[in-house]
Amino acid sequence: MRVSALFAGIAGLELGLERSGHQTLMFCEIDLGAREVLKDHFPGIPIYSDVRHLKSLPSNTELVTAGFPCQDLSQAGLTRGINGSKTGVVSHLFRLLRNQDIPHVLIENVPFMLQLKNGQAICFLVNALEELGYNWAYRVVDARAFGVPQRRQRVFLLASKEFKPWRVLLRSDCQPREPTYSRGVACGFYWTEGNTGLGWTVDAVPTLKGGSSLGIPSPPAVWLPDGSIVTPHIRDAERLQGFKADWTKPAERAVRSSHRWRLVGNAVCVRVAFWIGRCIKRMPLERPAHLTAYEFDKKGVWPVAAFGNRSEGRAAVNVSVWPCAPSTTHLAEFLRHEPEDLSLRAVTGFINRLTASTLRYPEEFLNDLKAHQARMATYSKK
């Protein structure tokens, strides 16, 4: 398919689609650093800066991608909903779709939108798609299912006027491989938490985040098998999203180097997009046997996966967030670039929050945190 990309970011969706045989026609992205990345990796492809000023899409567009801003839908964000000042720009996607007959649409965002305000956001999206004559299906997908040690769940919503999208997103299902903790396995966590949660992830990092609105990065921490407490290098963060190392380096021409963390945290995992692109090209003709549809409460929290259209109604499907079951990629083996020790200030604050909480964690984790704190205190005195 020929693809036009809205809210393109650093092109995680489009890179994955290109690797599976599709072609990008244009980008629209407001972030200055992201546009520098796009210029370097996609020379010759037009880049527009603001979707609000975009009059139309290329006439030969077959698929529109839209990983629109999640700030108003994220559990860690503003939770203002689909009409918030940041997330509300998705309305311009539908403005463009109303003005042109585009066969296919691929939307990506955070899974919290399925429960925020009883699924107001997903209801808005599928209502708008149905009004325009699209069939649709969505599924929450975990990036770990594609061989990257990052627990990253995202909603992918595919709409089409030409086929039933469940043939793409719901064609396969595997049981999640949730590893259990044992000494000697690297574990990821968020050092910015510690009161009510840890972001604790065995043999993977928790979801990479975009950082604060002030551009302050907040990479996850990793407890390595040797007891070290570190944060990954930005190059490994890029790789955890399926990009090659230094993919975001061109952004430094326009923004601070720390902004690269924001670009990576807001990106779509390339390997997930590759899977979707490949499935579009290899759609099964028959409905898979594992698909058992059931009715769900349209006024409450929406399910992990569902499909529908205006004439036939809507139904949910019992599938996992793992469409595939790849060979295990261990976090400690995945990290290639020299990590950075978690700072004394960061580890001290985290320990204080952790010990004051009622959270459960391995005893040796706290012991290694305190040993790291003592070591960093010694360094600071030198």
C-alpha positions in Angstrom: 0.0 0.0 0.0 1.0 3.6 -0.5 1.0 5.3 2.9 0.5 8.9 4.2 1.7 9.4 7.7 0.0 11.8 10.2 1.5 12.4 13.6 4.5 10.5 12.3 7.0 11.0 15.1 10.2 9.2 14.2 8.4 6.9 11.8 8.1 3.7 13.8 4.9 2.8 12.0 6.1 3.7 8.6 9.5 2.1 9.0 7.9 -1.2 10.0 5.4 -0.9 7.1 8.2 -0.2 4.6 10.2 -3.2 5.8 7.2 -5.3 5.0 6.8 -4.0 1.5 4.7 -0.8 1.7 5.7 2.7 0.5 5.6 6.0 2.3 4.3 9.0 0.3 4.5 11.8 2.9 4.9 12.7 6.6 3.2 15.2 8.8 4.9 15.8 12.1 5.0 18.9 14.3 8.1 18.1 16.5 11.2 19.8 15.1 13.6 17.1 16.3 11.5 14.4 14.8 11.4 16.2 11.4 15.2 16.2 11.4 15.1 12.4 11.9 12.6 12.0 9.1 14.7 14.1 6.7 17.8 12.0 7.3 16.2 8.5 7.0 13.6 9.3 4.4 15.3 11.7 1.9 13.0 13.0 -0.8 9.7 12.3 1.0 7.7 15.5 1.7 7.4 16.5 5.3 4.6 18.8 6.5 4.7 20.3 10.0 1.1 20.8 11.2 -1.9 18.6 10.6 -4.2 21.5 11.4 -3.0 23.3 8.2 -2.9 20.2 6.0 -5.4 20.7 3.2 -5.3 17.2 1.6 -3.4 13.9 1.3 -1.6 12.7 -1.9 -4.3 11.5 -4.3 -2.9 8.0 -4.6 -2.9 7.4 -0.8 -4.2 3.9 0.1 -3.4 3.8 3.8 -3.3 6.7 6.4 -1.3 6.1 9.6 -2.1 8.1 12.7 -0.3 7.5 16.0 -1.9 10.7 17.4 -0.8 12.3 20.7 -1.7 10.3 23.9 -1.2 13.0 26.6 -4.9 13.3 27.3 -5.5 9.5 27.2 -2.5 8.2 29.2 -2.8 7.0 32.7 0.3 9.0 33.5 -0.9 12.0 31.6 -3.7 14.6 31.8 -6.6 12.1 31.4 -8.8 14.9 29.9 -10.0 12.5 27.2 -10.3 12.5 23.5 -11.3 16.2 23.4 -8.3 17.4 25.3 -6.1 20.1 23.8 -3.3 17.6 22.9 -5.2 14.5 21.8 -8.1 16.4 20.2 -6.0 17.1 17.1 -7.0 13.6 15.9 -10.2 15.3 14.7 -8.1 16.5 11.7 -7.6 12.9 10.7 -11.3 12.6 10.2 -11.5 16.0 8.5 -9.1 14.7 5.9 -10.9 11.4 5.6 -14.2 13.1 4.9 -12.7 15.1 2.1 -11.0 12.2 0.4 -11.9 8.5 -0.3 -9.0 6.7 1.5 -9.5 2.9 1.6 -7.6 2.1 4.8 -6.6 3.7 8.1 -4.2 2.5 10.9 -4.4 4.2 14.3 -2.2 3.7 17.4 -2.5 4.8 21.0 -2.4 3.8 24.6 -4.6 1.0 26.0 -5.8 3.2 28.9 -8.1 4.9 26.4 -10.2 1.7 26.5 -11.2 2.4 30.1 -10.8 6.2 30.5 -14.3 7.7 30.9 -15.8 4.3 30.0 -14.0 4.1 26.7 -15.1 7.5 25.4 -12.0 7.7 23.1 -12.3 4.4 21.4 -16.1 4.9 21.0 -15.4 8.3 19.3 -12.9 6.7 17.0 -15.1 3.8 15.9 -18.2 5.9 15.6 -16.3 8.3 13.3 -14.9 5.4 11.2 -18.4 3.7 10.9 -19.9 7.0 9.8 -17.4 7.1 6.9 -18.2 3.5 5.9 -15.2 1.6 7.4 -15.0 -1.9 8.8 -12.8 -1.8 11.8 -10.9 -4.0 14.3 -8.6 -3.2 17.1 -6.3 -5.2 19.4 -4.0 -4.4 22.3 -0.6 -5.7 21.4 2.5 -6.2 23.6 5.9 -5.4 22.0 7.5 -8.4 23.8 5.6 -10.7 21.5 8.0 -9.5 18.7 11.3 -10.3 20.4 12.1 -7.0 22.2 12.5 -7.0 26.0 10.2 -4.1 26.6 6.7 -4.5 28.1 4.9 -2.1 25.9 1.2 -2.5 25.3 -0.5 -0.3 22.7 -3.9 -0.3 20.9 -3.7 -0.8 17.1 -7.0 0.1 15.3 -7.2 -0.9 11.6 -10.1 0.3 9.4 -10.9 -0.6 5.8 -13.5 -0.1 3.2 -12.3 -3.1 1.3 -11.8 -6.0 3.8 -12.6 -7.0 7.3 -9.7 -5.9 9.5 -10.0 -8.8 11.9 -8.4 -10.8 9.2 -5.2 -8.8 9.9 -5.1 -8.0 13.6 -6.9 -11.1 15.0 -5.5 -13.7 12.7 -3.2 -15.4 15.3 -3.0 -15.7 19.1 -0.5 -17.1 21.5 -0.3 -17.4 25.3 1.8 -14.6 26.9 5.1 -15.7 28.2 5.3 -14.0 31.6 8.7 -14.9 33.2 8.9 -15.3 37.0 11.6 -13.6 39.0 14.7 -15.6 39.9 18.1 -14.3 41.0 20.3 -13.8 37.9 17.6 -12.4 35.7 17.7 -8.7 34.9 14.6 -6.7 36.0 13.3 -3.4 34.8 11.5 -0.8 37.0 10.8 2.9 37.2 12.9 4.7 39.7 10.4 7.6 39.5 7.8 5.4 41.1 7.9 3.5 44.4 4.7 4.8 46.2 1.9 2.7 44.6 3.8 0.8 41.8 7.2 -0.1 40.5 6.6 -0.7 36.8 8.3 -4.0 37.8 9.1 -6.2 34.8 11.1 -9.4 34.8 13.6 -9.8 32.0 12.4 -6.7 30.3 12.1 -2.9 30.9 8.7 -1.3 31.5 7.2 0.9 28.8 9.6 3.6 27.6 8.1 7.0 28.3 8.4 10.3 26.5 9.6 12.1 29.7 8.2 15.3 31.1 6.7 18.2 29.2 9.9 20.2 30.1 12.0 17.7 28.1 13.5 16.0 31.2 14.0 12.3 30.2 12.9 9.5 32.6 14.4 6.3 31.3 13.6 3.1 33.2 16.1 1.6 35.6 17.5 -1.9 35.3 18.6 -4.2 38.1 21.3 -6.3 36.5 22.2 -9.8 37.6 25.5 -8.6 39.2 23.5 -6.2 41.4 24.2 -3.0 39.5 21.4 -0.5 39.2 21.6 1.3 35.9 19.7 3.2 33.2 20.0 2.1 29.6 21.9 4.1 27.0 19.7 6.0 24.5 21.1 3.7 21.8 19.7 0.7 23.5 16.4 2.6 24.1 16.2 3.0 20.3 16.9 -0.7 19.8 14.2 -1.5 22.3 11.8 0.2 20.0 13.1 -1.7 17.0 15.2 1.1 15.5 18.9 0.9 14.8 21.2 2.6 17.3 21.5 6.4 16.8 18.3 6.5 14.8 17.4 9.8 16.6 20.9 11.3 16.4 19.9 13.8 13.6 17.5 15.4 16.1 20.5 17.0 17.8 20.8 19.4 15.0 17.6 21.1 16.2 17.0 20.2 19.8 18.9 19.2 23.0 20.3 15.6 23.0 18.0 14.8 26.0 15.0 15.3 23.7 15.9 12.0 22.0 14.4 10.2 24.9 11.1 11.9 24.3 11.2 11.0 20.6 11.9 7.3 21.4 9.4 7.1 24.2 6.6 8.4 22.0 7.5 6.2 19.1 5.7 3.0 17.8 7.7 -0.2 18.1 8.9 -1.0 14.5 8.6 -4.7 14.9 4.9 -4.5 15.7 4.3 -2.3 12.6 6.3 -4.8 10.5 4.0 -7.6 11.7 0.9 -5.5 10.8 2.3 -4.7 7.4 3.1 -8.3 6.7 -0.3 -9.5 7.9 -2.0 -7.0 5.5 -0.2 -8.7 2.6 -1.0 -12.2 3.9 -4.6 -12.0 5.0 -6.3 -15.4 5.6 -9.4 -16.0 3.5 -11.3 -17.7 6.3 -12.1 -16.6 9.8 -9.6 -18.2 12.2 -11.0 -20.9 14.4 -9.8 -19.3 17.6 -12.0 -16.2 17.0 -15.1 -16.5 19.2 -17.0 -13.3 19.3 -19.2 -12.1 22.2 -21.3 -9.1 23.1 -19.9 -6.5 25.4 -21.1 -3.5 27.3 -20.6 -0.6 24.9 -21.1 1.9 27.7 -18.4 0.5 30.0 -14.8 -0.5 29.8 -14.0 -1.8 26.3 -12.3 -5.2 25.8 -8.7 -6.0 24.7 -9.9 -6.7 21.2 -13.1 -6.0 19.2 -14.3 -5.5 15.6 -17.4 -4.3 13.8 -19.0 -2.0 11.3 -22.1 0.1 11.0 -24.4 -2.6 9.5 -23.4 -5.7 11.5 -22.7 -4.2 14.9 -19.8 -4.6 17.3 -18.4 -7.7 19.0 -15.5 -8.5 21.3 -13.0 -11.3 20.9 -11.1 -13.3 23.6 -7.5 -13.0 22.5 -4.3 -12.2 24.3 -1.9 -9.2 23.8 0.6 -11.7 22.3 -0.2 -12.5 18.6 3.2 -14.3 18.3 5.5 -16.2 20.6 9.1 -15.4 19.6 12.2 -16.9 21.0 13.2 -15.3 24.3 15.4 -12.3 24.1 16.9 -11.8 27.6 17.2 -8.1 28.7 20.8 -8.5 30.1 22.0 -9.9 26.8 20.0 -7.4 24.7 21.8 -4.3 26.2 24.9 -3.6 24.2 25.9 0.0 25.1 27.4 1.2 28.3 24.6 2.0 30.7 24.7 4.8 33.2 24.6 4.3 37.0 21.4 5.5 38.6 22.3 8.7 40.4 22.6 9.0 44.1 19.7 11.4 44.3 17.5 9.1 42.2 18.2 5.9 44.1 17.9 7.7 47.5 14.5 9.0 46.6 13.4 5.7 45.2 14.5 3.8 48.4 12.7 6.3 50.6 9.4 5.8 48.7 9.8 2.1 48.4 10.5 1.4 52.1 7.6 3.7 53.1 5.2 1.8 50.8 3.5 -1.6 51.2 4.7 -2.8 47.8 6.1 -6.3 47.5 9.6 -6.9 46.1 12.5 -9.4 46.4 14.5 -8.7 49.6 17.8 -8.9 47.6 16.5 -6.0 45.4 16.4 -3.6 48.4 19.8 -4.9 49.5 21.3 -4.1 46.1 19.6 -0.7 46.0 21.2 0.2 49.3 24.6 -1.1 48.2 24.3 1.0 45.1 23.3 4.0 47.2 26.4 3.6 49.4 28.6 3.2 46.4 27.3 6.3 44.7 27.7 8.2 48.0 31.3 7.2 48.1 31.8 8.4 44.5 30.2 11.8 45.3 32.7 12.5 48.1 35.7 11.9 45.8 
